[in-house]
């Protein structure tokens, strides 16, 4: 047991020496720049939607009901990613892997449900080419879909790594003691909450536009 404790302390000390020169780690700066870029992109989309709608006087788009259900899936995934981080910080191996898996399932379910919603739109002949408003709806929802989709590999990598490396008391200790993994988990949480919040704002935007006509 003393060997394991010393090994963990040495591992932590080595990582601290590698990071002590950073006031803000470059990963967080990169994430901040990424999220600012994504925010600017969607602000541009929403602004263009409103401008074109006001200029042309076209009726707003009514979102399919499945979009609202998908909001619940994203909210659930946001809750499970929080539970994932709490399980990591409290060294709860099985719960950590469980919540990672549930988050991955919920997010995959969101993407599949979005595809079904697009199919339903096609069935009622609401195509992107119907009007400027429908084109913007497809563009905005599609851009959000893409950002969620590109986050899936990182979530899957966390889950695969956890199952591969957390097999013995020593490997579990090293995994939980690794500040690099904690940092990347922080970044994953930030990204996931951002996408969830963004989706809620977009849904509220389209709903309010539809209600006020």
Secondary structure, DSSP 8 states (H G I E B T S, - for coil): -HHHHHHHHHHHHHHHHHHTT-SS-HHHHHHHHHHHHHHHHHHHHHHHHHHHHHHH--------HHHHHHHHHHHHHHHHHHHHHHHHHTT-HHHHHHHHHHHHHHHHHHHHHHHHHHHHHHHTT--TTS-HHHHHHHHHHHHHHHHHHHHHHHHHHHHHHHHHH-SSHHHHHHHHH-HHHHHHHHHHHHHHHHHHHHHHHHHHHHHHHHHH-
